[in-house]
Amino acid sequence: MAEATISYNIAKYPNFKEYLWFEAHEEASLQQHLGRYIVIKGEQVIGDYGTRKHARQETLKKHEAGSFIIHFCVEKDPRRVPRLRGRKLISVDEK
């Protein structure tokens, strides 16, 4: 079967590549960085921090805002995973 191609609007979703990389490497990331905030730029982890604030502060010293994502490495609780409804991302807690 042919490999699926994903296309997206880079102007609207500039960090989608980083998100896709994390999804593809989630298991390894969880094993290495469980309970930590990781900074992903391009297709690699460029930082590992104890708090989101510290991750952002340190990363902004060397990288432009919006050129990376910060992800908290925890196992997903299926009851709390955001899901798409139409075009809007809805979290389980949203009323």
Secondary structure as UniProt FT lines:
FT   TURN            10..12
FT   TURN            14..15
FT   HELIX           16..24
FT   HELIX           26..33
FT   TURN            34..35
FT   STRAND          37..41
FT   TURN            42..43
FT   STRAND          44..49
FT   HELIX           52..60
FT   TURN            61..62
FT   TURN            65..66
FT   STRAND          69..72
FT   TURN            78..80
FT   STRAND          83..85
FT   TURN            86..87
FT   STRAND          88..90
FT   TURN            92..93
//
